[in-house]
Amino acid sequence: MDRTVPSSGNEEINLYLRTYYSLLRSTREVQIKTLIEAHKRIHSALHNLADEPQPDMAAFIYAILRMPHCLSKIRLVVMGQSERVFAQHGYSDVESWQQVSAPGRRRRNFYDGKSTLAVYIASRSDIDDLVPILTAYQIERRKLYVLFSKSNVLALLEKIEADGGRPRATQLGELSRLTDIPVEDLERLMQIWGEKTAVNLLEIARRKQELAIRSLAGSLADYKRATRQWWRNVERSVPGVTFESRPLYFISSNTHSMTNLLSGFALAHEAELEKFIYHDGSNELQQEYQDILERNVPSSRENFLYYVLKKYESAHPGMREKRLAHEQERGIFRVPSEHAFDIEVQVVALNQLRPDCLDGRLRLSGIEQMQQSEAIIVNIDYPLGMAAYQVLTEIARNIAEVRGVYIMGKAATLNGRIGDVMLPSVVHDEHSLNTYLFENRFKADDVAPYLVYGTVMDNQKAITVPGTFLQNEGYMSVFYQEGYTDMEMEAGPYLSGVYEMVRPKRHPYNELVNLYNASFPIGILHYASDTPFSKGKNLGTQNLSYFGMDPTYATMIAILRDILGNEIKQIGKKQ
């Protein structure tokens, strides 16, 4: 069968990749400044103003949201796969350092309190993510240093710091006038930094910062060892489940939607959550809840309570322990990662679920038979890029039977809006250069009844890209012309893993791959979080807030309805 292979023909991106991988083979640290020109030449869609004198605040904000808050103090970023790898290279106590995290990216990071950040990486995709982020940050940090170090700007920042650190509207306007940075961009920074806004801007103004990066190991064997260590921790942490003898449904999603829908905890505590909304919630939160109760808006009451629960737990730490105990009583176990990359796992014993606790949208006919099920669900907090392949193949080697692979994740859309859901049946993988054809378990009608604020588009074509910054308008236009409108980072590696689960050999390279005859269902659902053809419109420049949960719950409901329905049929066959 012939195929038209989508080819970006973008030598600048390939040159950038070759440049930093070549430099990172060095046993010494690499200065980020050596990558700046190569970074600028790719004309990244997420870094439109990289080669311009004015700051690209969308790129700067995107970068700082995906690195720990201590980034401004860092000189050296060290990457390694495991505690053993760090120790072999002289960093014998990294896990005794301060553990730090980033709002927009899940990685295990440890800060030595001085100038070094140790970062655990799960695959080469972490490198393709980290290096461009740090380079973009370095470029924009230099621009901001020039602007904020001017005497009149410094004086204004010192005045703001003396007034409490959070700029007033008039002070933001003056800062915008002196720096030519739009007020709305400064407001976004203030939303992120709050009372530390002036302190952080003064730190930028008073000190030049030059970053360096070092890769300690990068072999496939190192990544596999780290993945094996991660899975062994899962097996030890759920001793009541014998993975090698239980049928398994694999889900890649997030850590909140599945458990909220299955446990019933938020709905059982609606009175407490309602009290919290009216006493501590914002005016917008209170009005939305009232509109839902009065049916003035089509929003889901359940989804809204799930959203409020997260805020309530932040204000009442003891509530989290109650929720975890509630979940375990219903066969839902959480396993945080230890000594390896940061991917949380949730294991659900289907025969321990309580039908009366399920979200009403999951109460299928025959659901009371679930107590006879031997199957489990393993849900992982979606990994980045090639880590998906590492994780799925490791799990597949250690279980009895796979009854379904379900992938829910974020994507950029070239023809939709933020919040839309895309269901691909073709995935081109830029890692393997394979084009995968498969029967997506889901159609638009499986998701649309549960999606309030977006549109569902099935029969789409997706492209799995190596990194978020490693795209430009020319690159995207080539794929758009070939009908690829769904851009994300995990589907291709997952399908490479699926290939090895249903065929007796390693996945091929640069081929058309037919997975229509897979022995288990494959469901891939993407919700749009970026519209890269709209300059700067991404999660670095806006917050999806409550409405961003709408597509995650719509897609998770579709996944769980399919799993529960399939398991009811499996039980019926045995009777």
C-alpha positions as CSV (number, residue, x, y, z in Angstrom):
1,M,0.0,0.0,0.0
2,D,1.4,3.4,-1.0
3,R,1.4,6.4,1.3
4,T,2.2,10.1,1.0
5,V,4.7,10.5,3.8
6,P,4.3,13.9,5.5
7,S,7.8,15.4,5.4
8,S,8.5,18.8,7.1
9,G,11.7,19.3,5.1
10,N,12.8,21.6,7.9
11,E,16.5,21.4,8.0
12,E,16.7,24.1,10.7
13,I,14.9,22.0,13.2
14,N,17.0,18.9,12.3
15,L,20.2,21.0,12.6
16,Y,19.1,22.2,16.1
17,L,18.5,18.7,17.2
18,R,21.9,17.5,15.9
19,T,23.6,20.5,17.4
20,Y,22.5,20.0,21.0
21,Y,22.7,16.2,20.9
22,S,26.3,16.5,19.6
23,L,27.2,19.0,22.4
24,L,25.5,16.9,25.1
25,R,27.8,13.9,24.3
26,S,30.5,15.9,26.1
27,T,31.5,14.9,29.6
28,R,31.5,18.6,30.6
29,E,28.7,21.1,30.9
30,V,27.4,22.8,27.8
31,Q,26.7,26.6,27.8
32,I,23.2,27.3,26.7
33,K,24.4,30.4,24.9
34,T,26.1,28.2,22.3
35,L,22.6,27.0,21.2
36,I,21.0,30.5,20.9
37,E,21.7,31.0,17.2
38,A,20.5,27.5,16.3
39,H,17.3,28.1,18.4
40,K,16.6,31.4,16.7
41,R,17.0,29.8,13.2
42,I,14.1,27.4,13.7
43,H,11.6,30.3,14.1
44,S,9.6,28.3,16.6
45,A,5.8,28.8,16.7
46,L,6.1,29.2,20.5
47,H,8.9,31.7,20.2
48,N,7.9,34.2,17.6
49,L,10.1,37.0,18.8
50,A,13.2,35.0,19.5
51,D,15.3,37.1,17.1
52,E,13.7,40.4,17.8
53,P,14.8,43.0,20.4
54,Q,11.5,43.2,22.2
55,P,10.7,40.5,24.8
56,D,8.6,37.5,23.8
57,M,6.6,37.3,27.0
58,A,4.5,34.3,25.8
59,A,7.7,32.3,25.4
60,F,9.2,33.5,28.7
61,I,6.0,32.7,30.6
62,Y,5.8,29.3,28.9
63,A,9.3,28.5,30.0
64,I,9.0,29.6,33.6
65,L,5.8,27.6,34.1
66,R,7.7,24.5,33.0
67,M,10.7,24.9,35.3
68,P,10.9,25.2,39.1
69,H,10.7,28.6,40.7
70,C,14.4,28.4,41.6
71,L,15.3,28.7,37.9
72,S,16.5,32.3,38.4
73,K,19.1,31.1,40.8
74,I,20.4,28.2,38.6
75,R,23.6,28.1,36.8
76,L,23.8,24.4,35.9
77,V,21.1,21.9,35.0
78,V,22.2,18.3,35.3
79,M,20.1,15.6,33.7
80,G,20.1,11.9,34.6
81,Q,17.9,8.8,34.6
82,S,18.1,7.6,38.2
83,E,19.8,8.1,41.5
84,R,22.4,5.6,40.5
85,V,23.3,7.5,37.4
86,F,23.7,10.8,39.4
87,A,25.9,9.0,42.0
88,Q,28.1,7.5,39.3
89,H,28.9,11.0,38.2
90,G,29.7,12.5,41.5
91,Y,26.2,13.6,42.6
92,S,25.8,11.1,45.4
93,D,23.2,12.9,47.5
94,V,20.9,14.6,45.0
95,E,17.7,13.3,46.7
96,S,18.8,15.0,49.9
97,W,18.6,18.3,48.1
98,Q,15.5,20.4,48.2
99,Q,12.8,18.8,45.9
100,V,11.2,21.4,43.7
101,S,8.5,21.3,41.0
102,A,7.2,23.2,38.1
103,P,3.5,24.2,37.7
104,G,3.4,23.1,34.0
105,R,5.6,20.0,33.8
106,R,6.0,16.9,35.9
107,R,9.6,16.0,36.6
108,R,11.5,15.1,39.7
109,N,13.8,18.0,40.3
110,F,16.3,18.6,43.2
111,Y,17.9,22.0,44.0
112,D,21.2,22.1,45.9
113,G,20.3,25.5,47.4
114,K,23.0,27.2,45.5
115,S,23.2,27.1,41.7
116,T,22.6,23.5,40.5
117,L,19.4,21.7,39.6
118,A,19.3,17.9,39.2
119,V,16.6,16.8,36.8
120,Y,15.4,13.2,36.3
121,I,14.6,12.4,32.7
122,A,12.6,9.4,31.4
123,S,13.5,9.5,27.7
124,R,15.2,11.6,25.0
125,S,11.9,13.5,24.8
126,D,12.7,15.2,28.1
127,I,15.9,16.5,26.5
128,D,13.9,17.7,23.5
129,D,11.7,19.5,25.9
130,L,14.3,20.9,28.4
131,V,16.9,22.2,26.1
132,P,14.6,24.5,24.0
133,I,12.8,25.7,27.1
134,L,16.1,26.7,28.8
135,T,17.4,28.3,25.6
136,A,14.2,30.3,25.2
137,Y,14.4,31.3,28.8
138,Q,18.1,32.4,28.3
139,I,17.2,34.5,25.3
140,E,14.3,36.3,27.0
141,R,16.1,36.6,30.3
142,R,18.8,38.6,28.5
143,K,16.3,41.0,27.0
144,L,14.5,41.5,30.3
145,Y,17.9,42.2,32.0
146,V,18.6,45.0,29.6
147,L,15.1,46.5,30.1
148,F,14.8,46.2,33.8
149,S,18.3,47.3,34.7
150,K,17.7,50.9,33.5
151,S,17.9,53.3,36.5
152,N,14.3,54.6,36.1
153,V,12.9,51.0,35.9
154,L,14.9,49.9,38.9
155,A,13.6,52.8,40.9
156,L,10.0,51.9,40.1
157,L,10.6,48.2,40.9
158,E,12.2,49.2,44.3
159,K,9.1,51.3,45.0
160,I,6.8,48.4,44.2
161,E,8.8,46.1,46.4
162,A,8.6,48.7,49.3
163,D,4.8,48.8,48.8
164,G,4.4,45.1,49.2
165,G,5.7,43.5,46.0
166,R,2.5,43.3,44.0
167,P,2.2,46.2,41.5
168,R,-0.9,48.4,41.5
169,A,-2.7,49.1,38.3
170,T,-1.0,52.5,38.0
171,Q,2.4,51.0,38.6
172,L,1.9,48.3,36.0
173,G,0.9,51.0,33.5
174,E,4.1,52.9,34.3
175,L,6.2,49.8,34.1
176,S,4.7,49.0,30.7
177,R,5.4,52.5,29.5
178,L,9.1,52.4,30.6
179,T,9.7,48.9,29.1
180,D,7.3,48.7,26.2
181,I,6.0,45.4,27.6
182,P,2.2,45.2,27.1
183,V,0.3,45.6,30.4
184,E,-1.5,42.3,29.8
185,D,1.8,40.4,29.7
186,L,2.9,42.0,33.0
187,E,-0.5,41.1,34.5
188,R,0.1,37.4,33.5
189,L,3.5,37.5,35.3
190,M,1.8,39.0,38.3
191,Q,-0.8,36.2,38.3
192,I,2.1,33.7,38.4
193,W,4.3,35.5,40.9
194,G,1.9,37.4,43.1
195,E,3.6,39.2,46.0
196,K,7.0,38.1,44.6
197,T,6.5,40.0,41.4
198,A,8.8,42.9,42.3
199,V,11.4,40.7,44.0
200,N,11.6,38.5,40.9
201,L,11.8,41.4,38.5
202,L,14.5,43.0,40.6
203,E,16.5,39.8,40.6
204,I,16.4,39.8,36.8
205,A,17.4,43.5,36.8
206,R,20.4,43.1,39.1
207,R,22.1,40.0,37.9
208,K,23.0,38.6,34.5
209,Q,22.3,34.9,34.3
210,E,24.1,32.4,32.1
211,L,22.8,28.8,32.1
212,A,24.6,25.6,31.4
213,I,23.4,22.0,31.0
214,R,25.0,18.6,31.3
215,S,23.7,15.1,30.4
216,L,25.1,12.3,32.6
217,A,23.9,9.3,30.6
218,G,21.8,8.8,27.5
219,S,21.8,5.1,26.5
220,L,18.6,3.2,25.8
221,A,19.7,0.8,28.5
222,D,19.8,3.6,31.1
223,Y,16.2,4.6,30.2
224,K,15.0,1.0,30.4
225,R,16.7,0.5,33.8
226,A,14.9,3.6,35.1
227,T,11.6,2.4,33.8
228,R,12.1,-1.0,35.3
229,Q,12.8,0.6,38.7
230,W,9.7,2.7,38.4
231,W,7.4,-0.3,37.7
232,R,9.0,-2.4,40.5
233,N,8.0,0.3,42.8
234,V,4.4,0.0,41.6
235,E,4.4,-3.8,42.1
236,R,5.7,-3.4,45.7
237,S,3.2,-0.6,46.6
238,V,0.1,-2.6,45.7
239,P,0.8,-6.0,47.2
240,G,-2.8,-7.1,47.1
241,V,-2.7,-7.1,43.3
242,T,-0.9,-9.8,41.4
243,F,-0.3,-8.0,38.1
244,E,1.0,-11.1,36.2
245,S,-2.3,-12.9,36.7
246,R,-4.9,-10.2,36.2
247,P,-6.4,-8.8,32.9
248,L,-5.5,-5.1,32.6
249,Y,-7.0,-2.0,31.0
250,F,-4.3,0.6,30.4
251,I,-5.2,4.3,30.6
252,S,-2.8,7.3,30.1
253,S,-4.6,10.4,31.4
254,N,-4.3,12.5,34.6
255,T,-4.5,11.9,38.3
256,H,-7.9,13.4,39.0
257,S,-10.6,12.7,36.5
258,M,-10.7,8.9,36.7
259,T,-10.7,8.7,40.5
260,N,-13.3,11.5,40.9
261,L,-15.7,9.6,38.6
262,L,-15.2,6.2,40.2
263,S,-14.9,7.1,43.9
264,G,-17.9,9.4,44.5
265,F,-15.9,11.3,47.2
266,A,-16.7,14.8,45.9
267,L,-20.4,14.1,45.5
268,A,-20.5,12.5,49.0
269,H,-19.1,15.8,50.4
270,E,-21.2,18.2,48.4
271,A,-22.5,20.0,51.5
272,E,-19.0,20.8,52.6
273,L,-18.0,21.9,49.2
274,E,-21.1,24.1,48.8
275,K,-20.3,25.8,52.1
276,F,-16.7,26.4,50.9
277,I,-18.0,27.9,47.6
278,Y,-20.3,30.4,49.4
279,H,-17.8,31.3,52.2
280,D,-14.4,31.2,50.5
281,G,-15.1,31.1,46.8
282,S,-14.7,34.0,44.3
283,N,-17.8,35.8,43.0
284,E,-17.3,34.0,39.7
285,L,-17.2,30.6,41.4
286,Q,-20.4,31.4,43.4
287,Q,-22.2,32.7,40.4
288,E,-21.3,29.7,38.3
289,Y,-22.5,27.3,40.9
290,Q,-25.8,29.2,41.3
291,D,-26.3,29.2,37.6
292,I,-25.7,25.4,37.4
293,L,-28.2,24.8,40.2
294,E,-30.8,27.0,38.5
295,R,-29.9,25.4,35.1
296,N,-29.1,28.8,33.6
297,V,-25.9,27.3,32.0
298,P,-25.3,23.8,30.6
299,S,-22.3,23.1,32.8
300,S,-22.1,19.8,34.7
301,R,-22.8,20.0,38.5
302,E,-20.5,17.0,39.0
303,N,-17.6,18.4,37.0
304,F,-17.9,21.7,38.9
305,L,-17.8,19.9,42.3
306,Y,-14.7,17.9,41.2
307,Y,-13.0,21.3,40.3
308,V,-14.0,22.8,43.7
309,L,-12.7,19.7,45.6
310,K,-9.1,20.5,44.4
311,K,-9.4,24.1,45.8
312,Y,-11.0,22.8,49.0
313,E,-8.2,20.4,49.6
314,S,-5.6,23.2,49.2
315,A,-7.3,25.1,51.9
316,H,-8.0,22.0,54.1
317,P,-5.0,19.6,54.0
318,G,-6.7,17.0,56.1
319,M,-9.3,16.5,53.4
320,R,-6.7,14.8,51.2
321,E,-6.1,12.0,53.7
322,K,-9.8,11.4,54.0
323,R,-10.1,11.2,50.2
324,L,-7.2,8.7,49.9
325,A,-8.8,6.5,52.6
326,H,-12.1,6.7,50.8
327,E,-10.6,5.7,47.5
328,Q,-8.7,2.7,48.9
329,E,-11.9,1.4,50.5
330,R,-13.3,1.3,46.9
331,G,-10.2,-0.4,45.4
332,I,-8.5,2.7,44.1
333,F,-4.7,2.8,45.0
334,R,-2.3,5.6,44.2
335,V,1.4,5.0,43.7
336,P,3.7,8.1,43.6
337,S,7.0,7.7,41.8
338,E,10.1,7.1,43.9
339,H,13.8,7.4,42.9
340,A,13.0,7.7,39.2
341,F,10.9,9.9,36.8
342,D,7.8,11.5,38.0
343,I,4.8,9.5,36.8
344,E,2.1,8.7,39.3
345,V,0.2,5.4,38.9
346,Q,-3.3,4.6,40.0
347,V,-4.4,0.9,40.2
348,V,-8.2,0.2,40.3
349,A,-9.5,-3.3,41.2
350,L,-12.9,-3.3,39.4
351,N,-14.4,-5.8,41.7
352,Q,-14.0,-3.4,44.7
353,L,-15.9,-0.5,43.1
354,R,-19.2,0.4,44.6
355,P,-21.9,1.0,41.9
356,D,-23.7,3.5,44.1
357,C,-20.6,5.7,44.4
358,L,-20.0,5.9,40.7
359,D,-20.7,9.1,38.8
360,G,-24.2,8.8,37.4
361,R,-22.9,8.9,33.9
362,L,-21.1,5.6,34.5
363,R,-24.0,3.6,35.9
364,L,-24.5,1.2,33.0
365,S,-27.0,-1.6,32.9
366,G,-25.5,-4.6,34.6
367,I,-22.9,-2.5,36.5
368,E,-23.7,-4.5,39.7
369,Q,-22.0,-7.5,38.1
370,M,-18.6,-5.7,38.4
371,Q,-18.0,-7.5,41.7
372,Q,-17.3,-10.6,39.6
373,S,-14.6,-9.0,37.5
374,E,-10.9,-10.1,37.8
375,A,-9.7,-7.1,35.8
376,I,-7.8,-4.0,36.9
377,I,-7.2,-0.6,35.5
378,V,-3.8,0.9,35.5
379,N,-3.9,4.7,34.9
380,I,-0.7,6.6,34.6
381,D,-0.2,10.3,34.7
382,Y,0.6,10.9,31.1
383,P,4.3,10.8,30.4
384,L,6.2,13.0,27.9
385,G,7.0,11.8,24.4
386,M,9.2,8.6,24.2
387,A,8.6,7.9,27.9
388,A,5.2,6.7,26.8
389,Y,6.8,3.9,24.7
390,Q,9.2,3.0,27.6
391,V,6.3,2.8,30.1
392,L,3.8,0.8,28.0
393,T,6.3,-1.8,26.9
394,E,7.5,-2.3,30.5
395,I,4.0,-2.8,31.7
396,A,3.1,-5.1,28.9
397,R,6.0,-7.4,29.8
398,N,4.8,-7.8,33.4
399,I,1.1,-8.5,33.1
400,A,-1.2,-11.4,32.1
401,E,-3.5,-9.8,29.4
402,V,-4.3,-6.4,28.0
403,R,-8.0,-5.7,27.4
404,G,-7.6,-2.2,26.1
405,V,-5.2,0.7,25.6
406,Y,-6.7,4.2,26.1
407,I,-4.8,7.4,25.6
408,M,-6.2,10.8,26.7
409,G,-4.0,13.8,26.4
410,K,-3.5,17.4,25.4
411,A,-2.8,18.5,21.8
412,A,-2.4,21.5,19.6
413,T,-5.1,22.0,17.0
414,L,-4.6,23.6,13.6
415,N,-8.4,23.8,12.8
416,G,-10.2,23.9,16.1
417,R,-10.5,25.8,19.3
418,I,-9.2,25.4,22.8
419,G,-11.4,22.8,24.5
420,D,-12.3,20.9,21.4
421,V,-11.8,17.1,21.3
422,M,-10.1,15.3,18.5
423,L,-10.3,11.6,17.8
424,P,-7.6,10.5,15.3
425,S,-7.6,7.3,13.3
426,V,-4.2,8.0,11.7
427,V,-1.1,9.0,13.6
428,H,2.2,9.9,12.0
429,D,5.1,9.5,14.5
430,E,8.1,11.8,14.0
431,H,10.1,9.6,16.3
432,S,9.8,6.4,14.3
433,L,8.6,8.1,11.0
434,N,5.9,5.4,10.9
435,T,2.4,6.3,9.9
436,Y,0.0,4.2,12.1
437,L,-3.5,3.3,10.9
438,F,-5.9,1.9,13.5
439,E,-9.5,1.7,14.4
440,N,-10.1,4.3,17.1
441,R,-12.5,2.8,19.7
442,F,-14.3,6.1,19.9
443,K,-16.5,8.1,17.6
444,A,-17.9,11.6,18.1
445,D,-21.1,10.3,19.5
446,D,-19.2,8.6,22.4
447,V,-17.9,11.9,23.7
448,A,-20.3,14.7,22.5
449,P,-23.1,14.0,25.1
450,Y,-20.7,14.8,27.9
451,L,-18.9,17.8,26.3
452,V,-20.5,21.2,27.0
453,Y,-18.1,23.8,25.8
454,G,-16.4,22.3,22.8
455,T,-16.8,20.3,19.6
456,V,-15.8,16.7,19.0
457,M,-14.1,15.9,15.7
458,D,-13.5,12.2,14.8
459,N,-11.7,10.6,11.9
460,Q,-8.8,13.1,12.4
461,K,-5.1,12.7,11.5
462,A,-2.6,13.3,14.3
463,I,1.1,14.1,14.2
464,T,3.4,13.2,17.1
465,V,6.1,15.8,17.3
466,P,9.4,15.6,19.2
467,G,8.9,18.7,21.3
468,T,6.7,21.8,21.8
469,F,9.3,24.4,20.7
470,L,10.5,22.2,17.8
471,Q,7.7,23.4,15.5
472,N,7.4,26.4,13.3
473,E,4.8,27.7,10.9
474,G,6.4,26.1,7.9
475,Y,6.6,22.7,9.6
476,M,3.0,22.9,10.7
477,S,1.8,24.1,7.2
478,V,3.3,21.0,5.5
479,F,1.4,18.7,7.8
480,Y,-1.7,20.8,7.5
481,Q,-1.7,20.4,3.7
482,E,-1.5,16.6,4.2
483,G,-4.6,16.8,6.5
484,Y,-2.8,16.5,9.9
485,T,-4.5,19.0,12.2
486,D,-3.9,17.3,15.6
487,M,-0.4,17.8,17.0
488,E,0.7,16.1,20.2
489,M,3.6,14.2,21.8
490,E,2.6,10.7,23.0
491,A,0.3,8.9,20.5
492,G,3.1,7.7,18.2
493,P,5.3,6.2,20.9
494,Y,2.3,4.5,22.4
495,L,1.4,3.0,19.1
496,S,5.0,1.8,18.6
497,G,4.5,0.0,22.0
498,V,1.1,-1.4,20.9
499,Y,2.8,-2.8,17.7
500,E,5.2,-4.7,19.9
501,M,2.3,-6.0,22.0
502,V,0.6,-7.6,19.0
503,R,3.5,-8.4,16.6
504,P,6.5,-10.7,17.3
505,K,9.2,-8.1,16.5
506,R,10.3,-4.6,17.3
507,H,8.3,-1.7,15.7
508,P,9.5,-0.8,12.2
509,Y,10.9,2.5,11.0
510,N,9.5,4.8,8.3
511,E,6.7,2.5,7.2
512,L,2.9,2.5,6.9
513,V,1.8,0.3,9.8
514,N,-1.7,-1.3,10.0
515,L,-3.0,-1.9,13.5
516,Y,-6.6,-2.6,12.5
517,N,-6.2,-6.2,13.6
518,A,-5.0,-5.5,17.2
519,S,-6.4,-8.0,19.7
520,F,-7.7,-5.3,22.0
521,P,-9.3,-1.9,21.6
522,I,-7.2,1.2,21.1
523,G,-8.8,4.5,22.1
524,I,-7.0,7.9,21.5
525,L,-8.7,11.1,22.6
526,H,-7.0,14.5,22.4
527,Y,-8.4,17.8,23.8
528,A,-7.1,21.0,22.4
529,S,-4.9,23.1,24.7
530,D,-3.1,25.1,22.0
531,T,-3.9,26.9,18.8
532,P,-0.4,27.5,17.4
533,F,-1.6,29.2,14.2
534,S,-3.0,31.9,16.5
535,K,0.2,33.6,17.6
536,G,1.0,33.0,21.3
537,K,-2.3,31.3,22.1
538,N,-1.2,28.5,24.3
539,L,-1.4,27.4,27.9
540,G,1.5,29.8,28.7
541,T,-0.7,32.7,27.9
542,Q,-4.0,31.7,29.3
543,N,-5.5,29.5,32.0
544,L,-8.3,27.0,31.0
545,S,-9.5,27.1,34.7
546,Y,-12.8,25.3,35.4
547,F,-13.8,25.2,31.8
548,G,-10.6,23.4,30.9
549,M,-11.9,20.4,32.9
550,D,-14.8,20.0,30.6
551,P,-13.0,18.0,27.8
552,T,-11.0,16.0,30.3
553,Y,-14.1,14.7,32.0
554,A,-16.0,14.2,28.7
555,T,-13.1,12.0,27.4
556,M,-12.6,10.1,30.6
557,I,-16.3,9.3,30.9
558,A,-16.2,7.9,27.4
559,I,-13.1,5.8,28.3
560,L,-14.6,4.4,31.6
561,R,-18.0,3.7,29.9
562,D,-16.2,1.6,27.3
563,I,-14.1,-0.2,29.9
564,L,-17.1,-1.0,32.2
565,G,-19.3,-1.9,29.3
566,N,-16.6,-4.3,27.9
567,E,-16.1,-5.9,31.3
568,I,-19.8,-6.4,31.8
569,K,-19.7,-8.3,28.5
570,Q,-16.7,-10.4,29.6
571,I,-18.5,-11.4,32.7
572,G,-21.6,-12.3,30.7
573,K,-19.6,-14.7,28.5
574,K,-18.6,-16.7,31.6
575,Q,-22.1,-17.1,32.9
